[in-house]
Amino acid sequence: MAKTAVDGGGLPAGEDELKKELERTVNSIVEDDDYSLEAIDRAMQCLCALEDLKLNPNPPHEFVCPLSHQLMNDPVVLASGRTYDRPFIQKWLKDGHRTCPETKQVLSNTILTPNHLVREIISLWCQKHRIELPGPSPDKDQDIIKNTDRDHLNSLLETLSSGNVPEQKKAAKQVRVLTKLIPSLRAVFRESSDAVTKLLNPLSSGNVNYHPDLQEDLITTVLNISIHDSNKKVVAENPVVIPLLIESLKFGTIETRSNSAAALFTLSAVDTNKHIIVKAGALKPLINLLDEGQPSAMKDAASAIFNLSVVHENKGKAVSEGIIKVIMKKITDRILIDELLAILALLSSHHKAIEEMGELGAVSCLLSIIKEDTSDHNKENCIAILYTVCYNDRTKLKEIWKEESTNGTIANLARSGTSRAKRKADGILERLDRYFSRVHTT
């Protein structure tokens, strides 16, 4: 009987695959009188691997946090719809990220919603495999504030409210550090009605442009305290905050401008704040910041513009302030594509946005991104925008049809894209077929 070849490579990772490999190897030993020692070793390796899996089972992929690569203890849902373990996604957000780690889409808010279903399924899996699952991680922002820390912060706020400039600069730097390193202290600004006013008093006194380091520390502190969900409404509704953020957005250092944009993004997680921010005139300076091309500041500006444009009436204001022209220039140069396509897709429901996209060559640009880009999410946004263009501007159908006749870009996406991309691509193809079949038969 011919000798059966046994693969000497690495073992399969999953339990089912290991069992199949063991079965193949044992069969080769049983059926072949001239079986090799390597086959016996292979069978032993499979048995040991199965034993290890039984004692230390690998959790299903859905139970593992994409950030920690560990079993989730406290699964929460991000605005993108993806689930993460709370402490790891909290760190991601507190590090200043404004996008979903997996999809890269700009987040409409930073609210974390407990995923009770996934938590329950993980718990049942752990019981089955006799694994102890720790309880949910406490939210550090909810920690009890130490009296000494509270007193120290209040003392610094008093200095900011009534001290001279050198004292205010020193106090501002300390408050910035404290509100970053001790998240629980952010709650003080919700508890005290005048804490935010005291914090920003140096800027309200006409010192905005004369002391850029003081301005930078205070605006960064506003960003720090705005991360606390319970502060968002209190901070935004204080009459001095939004105007000072907008002024700092126009005239501060690049870090101040970037942090002003980030603070506006964070505050705009609350719907009522979106109206306050846009009414105060934030969109134009945010668009200007996006246009200027400083990488870190551009991301913060894009995130804020996306959030503010979720409200329908704000879309028209963003378009009238020139956002489409800026976005088209950036994505044509392949700058910040993920974030800007997300904004463009959001704005494509506004008829004036569609008109401007057509005038600025959006069709060819979006089709080229679909061909070049490897991101499924970017392709989804491109085809979603093109779908809207097709149904609102017939003059662009011919341009799409010519490109499709040559390259079959949309047909390729209809075959290999995500489910959402396939639906949109199929819709465009049906419309092209219907329209041009009719044209050729008349």
RATALIN-V402647 format. One record per pair of residues at least 6 apart in sequence whose ideal C-beta (glycine too) atoms are under 8 Angstrom apart, sorted by the first residue. I is the first residue (numbers start at 1). J is the second residue. D is the distance in whole Angstrom. If there is no record, write none. Layout:
((I/J/D) (I/J/D))
This chain:
((1/31/7) (1/32/6) (1/33/6) (1/34/7) (2/32/8) (3/32/6) (3/34/5) (3/35/8) (3/36/7) (4/28/4) (4/31/7) (4/32/5) (4/35/8) (4/39/8) (6/25/6) (6/28/6) (6/36/7) (6/38/6) (6/39/5) (6/42/5) (7/42/8) (8/38/6) (8/42/7) (11/18/7) (11/21/7) (11/45/6) (11/46/7) (11/49/5) (12/18/5) (12/20/8) (12/21/6) (13/58/7) (14/58/8) (15/50/7) (15/53/5) (15/57/8) (18/46/6) (18/49/5) (18/50/5) (18/53/7) (19/50/7) (21/42/8) (21/46/5) (22/43/6) (22/46/4) (22/47/7) (22/50/7) (25/39/6) (25/42/5) (25/43/5) (25/46/6) (26/43/6) (28/35/6) (28/39/6) (29/35/4) (29/39/5) (29/40/7) (29/43/7) (32/39/8) (57/129/5) (57/131/8) (59/71/5) (59/122/8) (59/125/7) (60/125/7) (62/118/7) (63/71/6) (63/72/6) (63/118/7) (63/121/7) (63/122/5) (63/125/7) (64/70/7) (64/71/6) (64/72/7) (65/71/8) (65/72/5) (65/75/8) (65/84/5) (65/85/4) (65/88/6) (65/89/8) (66/82/7) (66/84/6) (66/101/6) (66/102/6) (67/84/6) (67/85/7) (67/88/4) (67/89/6) (67/92/6) (67/101/6) (68/85/6) (68/88/5) (70/85/7) (71/122/7) (71/126/8) (71/131/8) (71/133/7) (72/83/7) (72/84/7) (72/85/4) (72/118/7) (72/119/8) (72/122/6) (73/85/6) (73/86/8) (73/133/6) (73/134/5) (73/135/7) (73/136/6) (73/137/6) (74/85/6) (74/86/4) (74/87/7) (74/114/8) (74/119/7) (74/136/4) (74/137/5) (75/83/5) (75/84/7) (75/85/6) (75/86/8) (75/114/7) (75/115/4) (75/118/4) (75/119/5) (75/122/7) (76/83/7) (76/84/6) (76/85/8) (76/86/5) (76/89/6) (76/112/4) (76/113/6) (76/114/6) (76/115/6) (77/83/5) (77/112/7) (77/113/5) (77/114/8) (77/115/5) (78/84/6) (78/89/6) (78/100/6) (78/107/7) (78/112/7) (79/100/8) (79/107/5) (79/108/5) (79/109/5) (79/110/7) (79/111/7) (80/100/4) (80/102/7) (80/103/5) (80/105/5) (80/107/6) (82/100/6) (82/101/8) (82/102/5) (82/103/7) (83/115/5) (83/118/6) (84/92/8) (84/101/7) (85/137/8) (86/112/6) (86/136/7) (86/137/5) (86/139/8) (87/137/5) (89/101/8) (89/112/7) (90/112/7) (90/139/8) (90/140/8) (92/101/6) (93/110/5) (93/227/7) (94/183/8) (94/227/7) (96/262/7) (98/106/6) (98/107/6) (98/262/7) (98/265/6) (98/299/7) (98/300/7) (98/303/4) (99/105/6) (99/106/6) (99/107/6) (99/303/8) (99/338/7) (99/339/7) (100/107/6) (103/377/5) (104/338/4) (104/375/7) (104/377/6) (105/338/7) (105/342/5) (105/377/6) (106/302/7) (106/303/5) (106/306/4) (106/307/8) (106/338/8) (106/339/5) (106/342/5) (106/343/7) (107/303/7) (108/269/8) (108/306/7) (108/307/6) (108/310/6) (109/269/4) (109/307/7) (110/227/8) (110/229/8) (110/266/7) (110/269/6) (111/229/7) (111/269/7) (114/136/8) (119/136/8) (122/133/6) (123/133/6) (125/131/8) (126/132/7) (126/133/4) (140/183/5) (140/184/7) (141/183/5) (141/184/6) (141/186/7) (141/187/7) (141/227/8) (141/228/6) (141/229/8) (142/184/7) (143/183/7) (143/184/4) (144/184/7) (145/184/5) (145/185/6) (145/187/6) (145/188/7) (149/178/7) (149/182/6) (149/184/8) (149/185/6) (150/185/7) (150/188/6) (152/178/7) (153/175/7) (153/178/6) (153/185/6) (153/188/6) (154/188/7) (154/192/8) (156/171/4) (156/174/6) (156/175/5) (156/178/8) (157/171/8) (157/175/7) (157/195/6) (157/198/4) (157/199/6) (158/198/7) (159/167/5) (159/168/7) (159/170/8) (159/171/4) (160/168/5) (160/171/5) (160/172/6) (160/175/7) (160/198/6) (160/199/6) (160/201/6) (160/202/6) (160/218/8) (161/197/8) (161/198/4) (161/201/5) (162/201/8) (163/171/7) (165/202/7) (165/207/7) (165/211/7) (165/214/7) (168/202/5) (168/214/6) (169/211/7) (169/213/7) (169/214/5) (169/217/8) (172/202/7) (172/214/5) (172/217/4) (172/218/5) (172/221/7) (173/217/5) (175/199/7) (175/217/7) (175/218/8) (175/221/5) (176/217/5) (176/218/8) (176/220/5) (176/221/5) (176/224/7) (178/185/6) (179/185/6) (179/186/6) (179/221/5) (179/224/4) (179/225/6) (180/224/5) (183/227/8) (183/228/7) (186/224/7) (186/225/5) (186/227/7) (186/228/4) (186/231/6) (187/228/6) (187/230/7) (187/231/8) (188/195/6) (189/195/5) (189/196/6) (189/199/7) (189/225/5) (189/228/8) (189/231/6) (189/234/7) (189/235/7) (190/228/7) (190/230/5) (190/231/5) (190/234/5) (196/222/8) (196/225/8) (196/234/7) (196/235/6) (196/238/5) (196/240/8) (196/241/6) (197/204/8) (197/238/7) (197/240/6) (199/218/6) (199/221/6) (199/222/7) (200/218/6) (200/222/7) (200/240/5) (200/241/7) (200/244/6) (202/211/8) (202/214/6) (202/218/7) (203/214/8) (203/215/6) (203/218/6) (203/240/8) (203/244/5) (203/248/8) (204/240/5) (204/244/7) (207/214/7) (207/215/8) (208/215/6) (208/244/7) (208/247/6) (208/248/7) (208/251/7) (209/215/8) (209/251/6) (212/252/7) (212/253/5) (212/256/7) (215/248/6) (215/252/6) (215/253/8) (215/256/6) (216/252/7) (216/253/6) (216/255/6) (216/256/4) (216/259/7) (219/244/8) (219/245/7) (219/248/5) (219/252/7) (219/256/5) (219/259/5) (219/260/5) (219/263/7) (220/255/8) (220/256/8) (220/259/5) (222/235/7) (222/241/7) (222/244/8) (222/245/7) (222/259/8) (222/263/5) (223/259/5) (223/262/5) (223/263/4) (223/266/7) (225/231/5) (225/235/6) (226/232/6) (226/235/5) (226/263/5) (226/266/4) (226/267/5) (227/266/6) (229/269/8) (232/266/7) (232/267/5) (232/269/6) (232/270/5) (232/273/6) (233/270/6) (233/272/7) (233/273/7) (235/241/6) (235/267/6) (236/242/6) (236/267/5) (236/270/7) (236/272/8) (236/273/4) (236/276/6) (236/277/7) (237/273/8) (237/276/7) (242/264/8) (242/267/8) (242/276/6) (242/277/6) (242/280/5) (242/282/7) (243/280/6) (245/260/5) (245/263/6) (245/264/6) (245/282/7) (246/260/8) (246/280/6) (246/281/6) (246/282/5) (246/285/6) (248/256/5) (248/257/7) (248/260/4) (249/257/5) (249/260/4) (249/261/6) (249/264/8) (249/282/7) (249/285/4) (249/286/7) (249/289/6) (250/257/8) (250/285/5) (250/288/8) (252/260/7) (254/294/5) (254/296/8) (254/297/6) (257/289/6) (257/297/6) (258/289/8) (258/294/7) (258/296/5) (258/297/4) (258/300/5) (258/301/8) (259/300/7) (261/286/6) (261/289/6) (261/297/7) (261/300/4) (261/301/5) (261/303/7) (261/304/5) (262/300/4) (262/303/7) (262/304/7) (264/277/6) (264/282/6) (264/286/7) (264/304/4) (264/308/8) (265/300/6) (265/303/4) (265/304/4) (265/307/6) (267/273/5) (267/277/7) (268/274/5) (268/277/6) (268/304/6) (268/307/4) (268/308/5) (269/307/7) (271/311/7) (274/307/7) (274/308/5) (274/310/7) (274/311/5) (274/314/6) (275/311/7) (275/314/8) (277/308/6) (278/308/6) (278/311/8) (278/314/5) (278/317/6) (282/304/7) (282/308/7) (283/305/7) (283/308/7) (283/314/7) (283/317/6) (283/318/6) (283/321/5) (283/323/8) (284/321/5) (284/322/8) (286/301/5) (286/304/5) (286/305/5) (286/308/8) (287/301/7) (287/305/7) (287/318/7) (287/321/5) (287/322/6) (287/323/5) (287/326/6) (289/297/5) (289/298/7) (289/300/8) (289/301/4) (290/298/5) (290/301/4) (290/302/6) (290/305/7) (290/323/8) (290/326/6) (290/330/8) (291/326/5) (291/329/8) (292/298/8) (293/335/7) (298/330/8) (298/335/8) (298/336/6) (299/336/7) (299/339/6) (302/336/6) (302/339/4) (302/340/6) (302/343/6) (303/339/7) (305/318/6) (305/323/7) (305/343/6) (306/339/7) (306/342/6) (306/343/5) (306/346/6) (308/314/5) (308/318/7) (309/315/5) (309/318/5) (309/323/8) (309/343/6) (309/346/5) (309/347/6) (310/346/7) (312/349/8) (315/346/7) (315/347/5) (315/349/7) (315/350/4) (315/353/7) (316/350/6) (316/352/7) (318/347/7) (319/347/6) (319/350/6) (319/352/5) (319/353/5) (319/356/7) (320/352/8) (323/343/7) (323/347/7) (324/344/8) (324/347/7) (324/353/6) (324/356/4) (324/357/6) (324/360/7) (325/356/7) (325/360/6) (327/340/5) (327/343/6) (327/344/6) (328/357/7) (328/360/4) (328/361/7) (328/362/6) (328/365/7) (330/336/6) (330/340/5) (331/337/6) (331/340/5) (331/341/7) (331/344/7) (331/365/6) (331/369/7) (332/361/8) (332/365/6) (337/369/7) (337/373/7) (337/375/8) (337/378/6) (338/375/7) (338/377/7) (338/378/6) (341/369/8) (341/378/5) (341/381/4) (341/382/6) (341/385/8) (342/381/6) (344/353/8) (344/357/7) (344/362/8) (344/381/7) (344/385/6) (345/381/4) (345/384/5) (345/385/5) (347/353/4) (348/354/6) (348/357/7) (348/384/7) (348/385/5) (348/388/4) (348/389/7) (349/388/7) (351/392/7) (354/388/6) (354/389/6) (354/392/5) (354/393/6) (355/393/7) (357/363/8) (357/385/7) (357/389/7) (358/389/7) (358/393/5) (358/395/7) (358/396/6) (362/385/7) (362/389/7) (363/386/7) (363/389/7) (363/396/5) (363/399/5) (363/400/6) (363/403/8) (364/399/7) (364/403/7) (366/382/4) (366/383/8) (366/385/6) (366/386/6) (367/382/8) (367/386/7) (367/400/7) (367/403/5) (367/407/8) (367/409/5) (367/410/8) (369/378/6) (369/379/8) (369/382/5) (370/379/5) (370/382/5) (370/383/7) (370/409/6) (370/410/8) (370/413/6) (371/407/7) (371/409/5) (373/379/6) (373/382/8) (376/417/7) (376/418/5) (376/421/7) (379/413/6) (379/417/6) (379/418/8) (379/421/6) (380/417/7) (380/418/6) (380/420/5) (380/421/5) (380/424/8) (383/410/7) (383/413/6) (383/417/7) (383/421/5) (383/424/4) (383/425/5) (383/428/7) (384/420/7) (384/424/5) (386/400/7) (386/410/8) (386/424/8) (386/428/6) (387/424/4) (387/427/6) (387/428/6) (389/396/5) (389/400/8) (390/396/7) (390/397/6) (390/400/7) (390/427/8) (390/428/5) (390/431/5) (390/432/8) (391/431/7) (394/435/8) (397/431/7) (397/432/7) (397/435/6) (397/436/8) (400/410/7) (400/428/7) (400/432/7) (401/432/5) (401/435/8) (401/436/6) (403/409/6) (404/410/5) (404/411/7) (404/429/8) (404/432/6) (410/425/5) (410/428/5) (410/429/6) (411/425/7) (411/429/6) (413/421/6) (413/422/7) (413/425/5) (414/422/5) (414/425/4) (414/426/5) (414/429/6) (415/422/8) (417/425/6))
